[in-house]
Amino acid sequence: MYKSHLTLDDIYVSPLRPLGNGLYEVMNDADLLAVPSPKTQCLLMDELARALMRSRRFRVDEVSRLVGVPSKKLSVCISVMFGCNLNELIEAYQQRLLLELVRCTNLSPEDVARRAGYRSEKSMYNHFTRCVNDTFFAYRERHQRRVRTVDDRFELV
């Protein structure tokens, strides 16, 4: 069956490694570079996945530089392949990374903001609240409590 567009799932690479207690640690850059990037059957999209995985600042010019393609050309390709523009794709990638870091790690808000590519902790808080409609700490507590409950249940069985 033909798939008309790629999705973020086709190129997303998690920077997390399981610790075994329901939480995860963030891989360092050397370990992350050893993780194979997704295979989308398109060299440009595979390169984009690697660029987004390596990027510390999610900006169009930096991502296009890492991919090695002018941003205008990359934007057109993204539009055709994903059905959205490059800015929307980068924002979705950054948002998914942010939520994963908050849900699955005990990193400080400052570290989460830095690793997810935000300029400041305040901009990360604002973006997080706007996207999730909840505060950083309430969201983390709710999701990590659920993980602990599931882990406890499995230990009792």
Buried (B, 14 or more C-beta within 10 A) or exposed (E): EEEEEBEBEBBBBBBBEEEEEBBBBBBEEEEBEEEEBBEBEBEBBBBBBBBBBBBEEBEBEBBBBBBEBEBEEBBBBBBEBBEBBBEEBBBBBBBBBBBBBBBBBEBEBEBBBBBBBBEEBEEBBEBBEEEBEEEBEEBBEEBBEEBEEEBEEEEEE
